[in-house]
Amino acid sequence: MENDDAALVLFSGGQDSTTCLAWALARHRRVETVGFAYGQRHAVELDCRAPLRAALAAMPDWGDRLGPDHMVDLTGAIAAVGATALTSEAEIAIGAEGLPTTFVPGRNLQFLVSAAAIAYRRGLRRIVGGMCETDYSGYPDCRDDTIKAMQVALNLGMQRRFVLEMPLMWRDKAATWAMAERLGGAALVGLIVEQTHSCYRGERGIRHDWGHGCGDCPACALRAAGWRRWREMRY
Ligand code: ZN
């Protein structure tokens, strides 16, 4: 049987998915997480997952809600199909079709199919992801229409009534920081700054006011700009 108040969160260990996990913990009584290995160049982000889960479980009221973590290895399905700048040493740039070379075709679609299969088996009705159309880098599989179409396809194909919840869909990165503060105050913001990872180059060394990263790849630039806008809005 499906539990209406139970959710599976796509949790990568980055800023967005950590904010989504906090959002789900604040809202649903039972929350499980899923992470994906897909031959990404750097496993730094995946290494952030367990400490982040432990830290979120230590926040007031959230420990009892956080259930098991699931890891799915899609390396064969994604990395083997073709090299992109996320899965090889190819340069991070804008490709011939106007999409960044970090675009992995079908990646988010495969994530959702695998997540729905786990949610089916575990009886979880809600599937929560950090896909976002506002600050998105042009990835077509982050669009609201794509997600809505996937919800229909998954429900038809698995005979369920999954609800795909995308709390960041219409929020920019400044609003994502604001949301973290609303959900968990300075403690959650501090946790996201210190322990989440966004940098495409996998760099942890330098600690900026918005967190760790190289500072100039597209992911760092987006995170830093969002942080600055949020700080300006606040003060
Ligand atoms: Zn970076």
Boltz pocket constraint, residues with backbone or C-beta under 6 A from the ligand:
constraints:
  - pocket:
      binder: B
      contacts: [[A, 198], [A, 199], [A, 200], [A, 201], [A, 202], [A, 203], [A, 213], [A, 214], [A, 215], [A, 216], [A, 217], [A, 218], [A, 219], [A, 220], [A, 221]]
      max_distance: 6.0
